[in-house]
Amino acid sequence: MTEKKQRLTLDDLVKLPNVQEEEVFIPQWDRSILVRGISKATQIKLGRLIENEDTDAFDYQKELLKESVVDPKLDDDAIEILYQKDSAVIDLIFVELNKLNGLGGTGDLAEQFPEQ
């Protein structure tokens, strides 16, 4: 006999966890950061950046960092400082964010944008 599963309620939706958080170790710096997966609402927000002809892959990446890096919390100034560091470290962060969000690749969306 099959066990009847409990149906999801609206109250359940409020109580259920939002998105997974994960500690990402950066061996080059012997430090870690706390990152969070993206929600569907955030995915839509970031997707709209791709469709906007006034933005490019770097705008998408910066917004992804602002949304996903929980600790330390990054703003535009902090991201500019981060982008002056080793590109392998930044790529590592994007790879880990993509894994957390169930995506492949390095976070480089440049191929999705037409040449200008």
Residue pairs with C-beta under 8 A, 6 or more apart in sequence:
18 39
19 36
19 37
19 38
19 39
20 36
20 37
20 100
21 34
21 35
21 36
21 37
21 70
22 34
22 35
22 36
22 37
22 96
22 100
23 32
23 33
23 34
23 35
24 32
24 33
24 34
24 35
24 92
24 93
24 96
25 31
25 32
26 32
26 33
26 89
26 92
26 93
28 86
28 88
28 89
28 92
29 89
33 69
33 70
33 71
33 72
33 93
34 69
34 70
34 71
35 68
35 69
35 70
35 93
35 96
35 97
35 100
36 67
36 68
36 69
36 70
36 100
37 68
37 100
37 101
38 46
38 64
38 67
38 68
38 101
42 67
45 63
45 67
46 60
46 63
46 64
46 67
49 55
49 59
49 60
49 63
50 60
50 109
50 112
50 113
56 110
56 113
57 108
57 109
57 110
57 112
57 113
60 109
61 94
61 107
61 108
61 109
62 76
62 79
64 94
64 97
64 107
65 74
65 79
65 82
65 93
66 74
66 75
66 76
66 79
68 97
68 100
69 93
72 78
74 82
82 90
83 90
91 106
91 107
93 107
94 106
94 107
94 108
95 105
95 106
95 107
97 107
98 104
98 105
98 106
98 107
